Amino acid sequence: MKITFKLYASARDIIGESKVDIEVDGGINILYAFVHVLHKKYPQYDFSICRFSRGTRYIDLTTPLFEGDIISVIPPVSGG
């Protein structure tokens, strides 16, 4: 199953791309499994500080994903 992750702010800056495709085999379909692969592929960034959303809704690490989903990776932000 292939999922596209759209990266924003510090995630995009550190990884150097605005989107990445992650593929996991074996019938695994929860967000946690894909985030684990992201951690291994891009160890320079700490994805545990991020929120994730599908469409306009935040999702947690136990959320089932479906082939072709586009997940936004939203790092913490501060403003002034």
N, CA, C and O of each residue as an XYZ file, in Angstrom:
320
protein
N       0.845     -1.166      0.000
C       0.000      0.000      0.000
C       0.894      1.234      0.000
O       1.865      1.315      0.753
N       0.553      2.190     -0.854
C       1.332      3.417     -0.968
C       0.531      4.606     -0.467
O      -0.626      4.803     -0.837
N       1.188      5.408      0.401
C       0.600      6.602      0.976
C       1.523      7.778      0.668
O       2.745      7.646      0.741
N       0.945      8.921      0.326
C       1.722     10.133      0.083
C       1.649     11.018      1.318
O       0.571     11.274      1.855
N       2.806     11.476      1.756
C       2.888     12.396      2.879
C       3.304     13.754      2.356
O       4.340     13.889      1.706
N       2.485     14.768      2.642
C       2.816     16.144      2.287
C       3.490     16.782      3.493
O       2.950     16.773      4.600
N       4.675     17.334      3.266
C       5.473     17.883      4.351
C       5.371     19.401      4.370
O       5.360     20.049      3.323
N       5.298     19.954      5.560
C       5.191     21.397      5.725
C       6.260     21.906      6.686
O       6.798     21.155      7.500
N       6.551     23.189      6.572
C       7.404     23.936      7.505
C       8.734     23.226      7.745
O       9.444     22.905      6.792
N       9.079     22.978      9.007
C      10.397     22.418      9.330
C      10.592     21.023      8.747
O      11.716     20.667      8.393
N       9.542     20.230      8.638
C       9.674     18.893      8.039
C      10.122     19.011      6.587
O      11.023     18.293      6.152
N       9.503     19.904      5.847
C       9.872     20.125      4.442
C      11.296     20.675      4.340
O      12.073     20.245      3.489
N      11.628     21.618      5.203
C      12.950     22.244      5.157
C      14.068     21.251      5.460
O      15.086     21.238      4.768
N      13.892     20.431      6.474
C      14.945     19.495      6.880
C      15.067     18.330      5.907
O      16.179     17.909      5.588
N      13.944     17.802      5.430
C      13.983     16.660      4.503
C      14.306     17.108      3.083
O      14.894     16.352      2.310
N      13.925     18.324      2.742
C      14.260     18.861      1.434
C      13.279     18.519      0.332
O      13.584     18.697     -0.847
N      12.107     18.031      0.702
C      11.070     17.702     -0.274
C       9.719     18.118      0.297
O       9.538     18.162      1.514
N       8.774     18.422     -0.584
C       7.451     18.806     -0.110
C       6.503     17.616     -0.003
O       5.449     17.721      0.626
N       6.863     16.491     -0.605
C       6.055     15.276     -0.451
C       6.932     14.058     -0.633
O       7.919     14.083     -1.368
N       6.553     12.990      0.050
C       7.248     11.710     -0.080
C       6.208     10.605     -0.127
O       5.173     10.681      0.534
N       6.491      9.589     -0.908
C       5.630      8.409     -0.976
C       6.255      7.311     -0.126
O       7.450      7.035     -0.227
N       5.443      6.697      0.703
C       5.894      5.600      1.556
C       5.045      4.391      1.233
O       3.819      4.475      1.165
N       5.707      3.265      1.035
C       5.003      2.029      0.711
C       5.298      0.984      1.770
O       6.453      0.767      2.136
N       4.245      0.336      2.264
C       4.376     -0.723      3.264
C       3.608     -1.931      2.750
O       2.467     -1.808      2.305
N       4.240     -3.099      2.812
C       3.598     -4.333      2.374
C       3.100     -5.124      3.582
O       3.367     -4.762      4.728
N       2.397     -6.170      3.320
C       2.006     -7.096      4.364
C       0.689     -6.797      5.046
O       0.441     -7.287      6.148
N      -0.161     -6.002      4.416
C      -1.475     -5.758      4.979
C      -1.501     -4.771      6.139
O      -2.539     -4.592      6.775
N      -0.368     -4.127      6.421
C      -0.339     -3.133      7.492
C      -0.961     -1.854      6.966
O      -0.584     -1.360      5.904
N      -1.924     -1.317      7.722
C      -2.618     -0.149      7.191
C      -2.864      0.951      8.215
O      -3.723      1.805      7.994
N      -2.127      0.955      9.345
C      -2.360      2.032     10.305
C      -1.255      3.081     10.181
O      -0.130      2.782      9.780
N      -1.601      4.303     10.533
C      -0.665      5.415     10.397
C       0.654      5.138     11.099
O       1.712      5.488     10.576
N       0.615      4.517     12.275
C       1.842      4.248     13.028
C       2.887      3.520     12.184
O       4.067      3.867     12.238
N       2.477      2.525     11.410
C       3.415      1.748     10.600
C       4.109      2.629      9.564
O       5.303      2.469      9.310
N       3.378      3.539      8.978
C       3.956      4.423      7.969
C       4.872      5.457      8.606
O       5.910      5.798      8.037
N       4.502      5.960      9.779
C       5.359      6.926     10.483
C       6.661      6.242     10.903
O       7.722      6.866     10.877
N       6.588      4.986     11.283
C       7.786      4.223     11.618
C       8.734      4.159     10.414
O       9.944      4.322     10.569
N       8.195      3.925      9.235
C       9.010      3.908      8.015
C       9.590      5.298      7.740
O      10.746      5.417      7.335
N       8.797      6.345      7.959
C       9.307      7.709      7.798
C      10.496      7.954      8.713
O      11.496      8.532      8.289
N      10.396      7.515      9.976
C      11.497      7.680     10.931
C      12.764      6.995     10.434
O      13.858      7.547     10.544
N      12.613      5.792      9.889
C      13.783      5.043      9.399
C      14.380      5.673      8.140
O      15.599      5.728      7.981
N      13.519      6.142      7.262
C      13.992      6.701      5.994
C      14.593      8.096      6.165
O      15.522      8.469      5.450
N      14.060      8.857      7.111
C      14.512     10.235      7.341
C      14.852     10.434      8.816
O      14.140     11.148      9.522
N      15.934      9.811      9.287
C      16.271      9.896     10.722
C      16.661     11.302     11.175
O      16.724     11.573     12.374
N      16.916     12.176     10.242
C      17.302     13.538     10.596
C      16.130     14.375     11.113
O      16.332     15.489     11.596
N      14.914     13.847     11.016
C      13.750     14.596     11.464
C      12.947     13.786     12.483
O      12.768     12.579     12.320
N      12.473     14.443     13.515
C      11.692     13.796     14.575
C      10.194     13.935     14.278
O       9.582     14.950     14.611
N       9.620     12.924     13.660
C       8.204     12.963     13.296
C       7.279     12.841     14.504
O       6.080     13.099     14.395
N       7.827     12.452     15.655
C       6.972     12.299     16.840
C       6.443     13.640     17.354
O       5.512     13.666     18.158
N       7.020     14.741     16.904
C       6.546     16.062     17.339
C       5.419     16.589     16.443
O       4.864     17.656     16.706
N       5.090     15.856     15.407
C       4.133     16.332     14.396
C       2.717     15.845     14.659
O       2.490     14.853     15.352
N       1.781     16.572     14.085
C       0.395     16.123     13.977
C       0.203     15.660     12.541
O       0.962     16.041     11.650
N      -0.807     14.841     12.323
C      -1.099     14.318     10.992
C      -2.563     14.567     10.680
O      -3.420     14.509     11.561
N      -2.835     14.845      9.408
C      -4.229     15.026      9.014
C      -4.480     14.366      7.664
O      -3.589     14.231      6.825
N      -5.737     13.962      7.496
C      -6.217     13.449      6.214
C      -7.369     14.367      5.846
O      -8.379     14.428      6.547
N      -7.209     15.077      4.745
C      -8.220     16.078      4.399
C      -8.184     17.200      5.419
O      -7.134     17.795      5.666
N      -9.326     17.484      6.007
C      -9.409     18.577      6.981
C      -9.473     18.080      8.426
O      -9.736     18.862      9.339
N      -9.235     16.790      8.634
C      -9.347     16.224      9.983
C      -8.008     15.693     10.473
O      -7.288     15.001      9.752
N      -7.693     16.037     11.727
C      -6.528     15.439     12.360
C      -6.795     13.971     12.605
O      -7.924     13.569     12.889
N      -5.735     13.165     12.491
C      -5.846     11.726     12.752
C      -4.750     11.334     13.740
O      -3.732     12.017     13.857
N      -4.969     10.228     14.447
C      -3.947      9.760     15.375
C      -3.244      8.537     14.792
O      -3.598      8.055     13.716
N      -2.250      8.047     15.516
C      -1.402      6.973     14.994
C      -2.135      5.645     14.826
O      -1.614      4.746     14.164
N      -3.316      5.495     15.399
C      -4.064      4.240     15.254
C      -5.077      4.285     14.111
O      -5.836      3.337     13.912
N      -5.086      5.377     13.368
C      -6.045      5.546     12.273
C      -5.704      4.634     11.099
O      -4.560      4.629     10.644
N      -6.665      3.865     10.601
C      -6.426      3.061      9.400
C      -6.272      3.972      8.179
O      -6.966      4.980      8.044
N      -5.359      3.597      7.309
C      -5.147      4.325      6.060
C      -5.587      3.456      4.892
O      -5.725      2.239      5.014
N      -5.804      4.115      3.753
C      -6.260      3.413      2.561
C      -5.353      3.760      1.390
O      -4.794      4.855      1.332
N      -5.213      2.840      0.474
C      -4.380      3.029     -0.715
C      -4.650      4.403     -1.324
O      -5.796      4.774     -1.577
N      -3.571      5.146     -1.553
C      -3.688      6.439     -2.206
C      -3.983      7.616     -1.289
O      -4.083      8.751     -1.754
N      -4.126      7.357      0.026
C      -4.368      8.471      0.950
C      -3.240      9.491      0.853
O      -2.090      9.149      0.577
N      -3.594     10.738      1.085
C      -2.619     11.822      1.180
C      -2.697     12.348      2.601
O      -3.735     12.846      3.038
N      -1.588     12.232      3.317
C      -1.526     12.604      4.725
C      -0.626     13.825      4.867
O       0.501     13.836      4.371
N      -1.124     14.844      5.541
C      -0.332     16.045      5.804
C       0.441     15.857      7.104
O      -0.098     15.400      8.112
N       1.716     16.222      7.051
C       2.588     16.186      8.224
C       2.727     17.634      8.697
O       3.281     18.485      8.002
N       2.211     17.884      9.889
C       2.128     19.263     10.390
C       3.004     19.414     11.629
O       2.621     18.988     12.719
N       4.177     20.020     11.466
C       5.053     20.252     12.622
C       4.469     21.313     13.537
O       3.594     22.077     13.129
N       4.950     21.363     14.780
C       4.493     22.422     15.663
C       4.941     23.781     15.123
O       6.011     23.905     14.527
N       4.121     24.775     15.337
C       4.455     26.123     14.880
C       4.316     27.090     16.044
O       3.591     26.834     17.006
N       5.009     28.182     15.938
C       4.836     29.239     16.929
C       4.669     30.553     16.177
O       5.137     30.706     15.049
N       4.026     31.450     16.794
C       3.788     32.734     16.147
C       4.013     33.864     17.123
O       4.248     33.661     18.314
N       3.937     35.018     16.597
C       4.176     36.147     17.492
C       3.375     37.342     17.111
O       3.463     38.379     17.769
